[in-house]
Amino acid sequence: MAPSAQDHRRSHSLLLLQKLLNLRDSSSPLTLILDSLEQSAGPLIQEFITRAKLGRSTVVYISFATVKKPHNADIFIKARGKPLKSLAAEIASHCPLPQGVINPKELANSQKYLLIIDTLNPLVSSGENTHLLEAFLSGIISPVAPLVAVYHEDVPIIRARSEYAPHPLTQLTHLSTAIFRISSLYEAVEAKRAQSRSLPAPEFGLREGREGVLIGLKKGNPETTAGIVVEMEMRRRSGRSVVEKFVLIPTTTTVRKSGGAAAAVKALNSNIMLLSDHPLFAAPKDTDGGGGHTEGTGEGDMADTTFNLGLTEKQRKDREGIVLPYFDAQTDIGAGEGGRILYEMGREDDWDDEEDEI
């Protein structure tokens, strides 16, 4: 049986996401991750690092807010307070490009790097480095060193002095070739439940408007809401964007120095699914086999409803034996008199002579 259009779309979306996570063929030189207090980008960053280690890439972690070096990072650079030019030079010293003319074969055999910036907010919070942001990002990105950067959407910033300058987030989304928007699976499940009951979606975190508390940070059942919602936006060279939502379930896969790489990659690929395929979001399947309801199949057909539209065998025979009132009036007796209304007076009726003349 040929795969359906839905199966083709599912496979295409999953393969595209895995290509972005594995950083194959320079699929995205600049990947921007947008997170918030409600859901940190940590699980997705860990996914990038794990796949980079499996691909034998060197992970360069550029820290503006992280105090300690992540255990999977190879190089840890403290960037807070450093001028952008000196910071770019320090990053370039750890990611040397191949000398001379770079052809595709040499590029494929050269050492690969993964640059990670834990947060871009300090670069744009003061408004002084906004005009230098594009030059800084383009200066550290290379064919062998793609960049994955995080931006916190709910952190306030100070705009630049010029009122014509674009918002830093607008500038970052314009420069990025892939954007991941992170949200909580628990919040998505609660919003879906409210929508199914025709209720307004609940608000969480700062949107609740409750001073001094973040109620939305609490999680639901870990068995059903273990994971994060990842909205992928891939910008192609043609200008067309591919947008899809996924559920990423964090795994505890360990990267071994020898052996087990294929099993680790398979485990990583299996922890990703489309949001529509998640058990809490999947559409109910039609179990009648023909797409419609068949009478006389008993009470099991409508088990999910509070009432039963089916008929038993006795009810069907009783319905067929009923004689409709004034059935004789439906018989054509000739001379155009078919369809007459036959009325028999009751004891309580008051006959009017004028009505007899009509």
N, C-alpha and C positions, 0 to 999 in steps of 0.2 A: 504494500500500500504506500502510495506517495505521501510524503510529509505535507501536512496542511500549512497554510500561510501563517497560522499562529505558531506552529512548531519551528518554522523557518525563522520567524522574528525572534523567538526565544533563543534559538541557537546563535543567531547573529549578534544579539545583544550581549549574551554571556561571553562569547568569544571576543567581542570588542572590549568589554570590561577587563577580561583577563589579559588582553594585550596591553592595556593601559597600566594595569597593576604590575605586569612583568617588565614594562618599559622596553618592549621589543621594537626594533627597527625605528628608533627615534619617534615613536608614536605620539609623544607629547613632550616637547622640550620644557614647557612650563605648565605644571599642574597646580591648580589652586584649590585648596580645601577650605570651605567655609563652615565654621562650627559656632557653637554658642555655649553658654553655661548649662543649658539643658542637655547637651550631648557633646562631649569632647571628641576631637579628631584622633585621639590616641589609638583606638583600635584600627583605624584605617592606616595611620602612620606605621603601626607595628606590622600590618599586612605588607606594606611597601618594603619595609626593612627585611622581613623574612624572605620575601621573594627575591630581593636583591642579593641576599646572602646565598640563596640557592643558586642564583646565576653567577656567583663568584664576583660580584661587584663590591667595590669599596664604598662603605657608607660614611659620608662626611656630614656630621650633625652640627649645624650652625645654631647656636643658642643665644636667644635674647631673654628668655625667661626660665629656661631649665637650669637647675643648679648642678645636678650630678649628671655624669655621662651615662646615657642609656647603655645597657649591657651588650646590645647587639651592634652598637656603633663602633666603627673602626677609628675614626678621627673626630675629636670633639673640639669645636672652636667657640670660644666665648666672644660674642659679638657686641654685647651691650657697651655703649660709650665709645666705641671705636669709630673713627671717620670711615666713610664708605669706601674711599679709595684704598686705604690701608687694609680694610677688611677684604676687599676684592683681591688685592695682591696676595693676602694670606691664603685665601681660598684657592687661588690659581696655583700657588706653590705646592698644594697637596694634590692637585688634579692636572698634571702636565699633559699637554697635547702631543701627539706624535709629531716629530720634526719633519720638515719638508712638506712636499705635496701629499695630501691625504687622499688616497683612493679608497673605494669601498672595501676592497679586500683587506688593506691595512687597518682600516677602521673597525672591521669586524673582528680582527685578531688582537686589537689593542685592549688595554685594561679599561674596564668600565667603572664608572663612579655614579653614586647617587647622592645628590645634594639635598639636604632637608633643612628648612628653616622652620623653627618651632612656632614662631609668630612674626608676622609682618607689621603688627600694630605699632611697635616702637619706632619703626622707620617713618611712619606717616602720622603719628600722634601729635607731633609738634608742628607739622606743616612746613618745616624747613627743608626736609629731604624729599618732599613730594616731587619736585622737578628733577631730582637726581635718581629717582627710583627706577625709571626705565633704563637709564644708562647702566646702573648698578646690576640689575637683573640680567640684561643682555650681555654684560661683561663677564659674568661668572658661568653662564650657560654655554655649553659646548656640545658637539656631537657625541662625545663620550661621557658627558656629565649633565644629565637632565636634572631639573630642579622641581622639588615638591615643597610647596610653601603653604602655611596655615594662616588664615585671617579670622580673627574673632569678630563676628558681626555685631555683637551686643556691647562691645567696648567703645565708649565715646572717644572721639578724637577732636582735635582743634583744626578747623579748616584753615587753608592757606589765606594769606592776606587778600589775594586777588579774588574777587567774586566771580571771575570768569574761569577760574581753575576748576577742573572736574573733581568730583569726589574721588578720594583714593580707591574706594571699592570699584567705582566705574572704570578707573584707569587699570586696575588689576584684572578685572574681568575682560577688558579689551585686549590686554596683552596675553592672557592665558589661552592655551590651546586645548585645555581640558579643565573642567570645573566639577568638583564634587561638593554637594551640599549635604551636610550630615544632620540627621534628626533622630530623635528617640523612637524606638519601635513601640515602647509602651504608650507614648503620646499618640502615635499613629493608630494604634489599636483602639484607644479610647475615643479618638475622633471618628473612627469608622463605626463604633458601636452607637455613638450619638447620632450619626447620619442615618443609620439603619432604623432608628426610632424617631426620625424627623425632629431631632432636638439640636439646638446650637452646639457647635463643637466646644469642648472645654478649653480653657486657657491655662497655660502652665508658666511657671517661672516669673520673669519680669512682666510678662503680659497680663498676669493676674492682677497687677496693681496693688498688691499687698505689701506694705512697707515692712522691711526687716526680715522677710522669710521667703524662701523659694520652695513652695510646696511641690512643684513639678519635678524636683530632683528625686523624689522617691520613686522606686521601681515597683512594677507589678510582680506577677508570678515569674520567677526566673526560668521556669521550664517553657513558658509560652512567649516571653518577651526577651529572651536572651539574644541580643543582636542589636544592630543599628540599621537605620534606613539610609541608604546612599542614593542620592539623585545625581546621575551622571549626565553631563553635558559635554559632548565631544564636538569640537569645531573641526570640520574638514577643510582642506585647502580650497575647495570649491565655494566655501562660505556656508554650506548647509550644516546644520547642527543635528546631532543625534541625541535625543533626551530619553532616558529610561530610569526607572526606580528599581533598586535592588535591596535585598536584605543580606547583610554581612554578619555572619555568626563568628565571633572570634574563636580561634583555635589555639591550642597549646602545642603546636607542632615544633619539635626541636630539630635543628639543622645539624646533621652529623657530618663530620669531615670526610668520611668514607662510607659509601653505600647509603641506601635509604632515600636518595634524592627524588627518585621517581615516585615513591610512595608519599613523600612529603608534598610534592606538587599536586598529586591526586587528592590528598586530603585538603589542601588549600582551595582547590577548584570546587570541591564538593560543599564548601561552607558558604557558597554564594548562590543565591536564587533570586528570581524576579519577585518583586513585591506581590504581584498577582498570583504567584505560585505558593506563597506562604500559607500554611494551614489556616491562619486567622483571616486571610484575605481572599482565599480561593473561592470562586463562585460554586454554589452547590451543583452537583452533577445530576443529570437527568437519568433516573434509574428505570424508567418504564420501557426503554429500548426503542421506542418509536417516536418519542418527542411529544406524545399526547397521552391523555388519560383513557383507559379502557374500562368500560363498564363491567360490573360483575366480577371484579378481581378481589373483592373483599375489602376489609378495613385497612390492610397494609399499605395500599397505594397512597393514602392521604395521611400517613402517620405523622407527618411534620406539620399538619394543620390542626386547627381546633374544631373543624367540622369535616364531614365526609359528603362529597357530592356524588358518590357512587350509589348504585341501586342493587339490592339483593334480588335473587331470582323471584321470590314471592312478591316483592314490590313491583317488579317489572310486569308480572302477570296481572296483578291488580290494576296497574295503570292501563294496560291494554284492554281490560274488560270494562272500563268506565265509558258510559255513553254520554257524550256532551249534550248539554241542554239545547233545545230547539234544533236538534240535528236534522230534522225534516226540512227546515227552512233552507238548508244548504243544497237541497236537491232541485235540479232544474226541472220544473213540471210543464215547461212550454209556455208559449205566448208571452215570453219576456217576464214571467212572474218569478223567476228564480231569485233567491236572496231576499224573500219576504221576511218580515219580522212577525212571528207568530206569538201572540200574547194571550195568556189565559188569565181571566180576572180572578182575583182572590176574594175571600169573604170580606176583607177590610177595605177593598177598593171602592171608590166613589166614581161611578161612570158618568162622564160628561157627554151630553148629546153632541156638542160641537166637535169634540174629538172624533166621534164616529163618522163625521162628515169629511174629515181630512183624508 
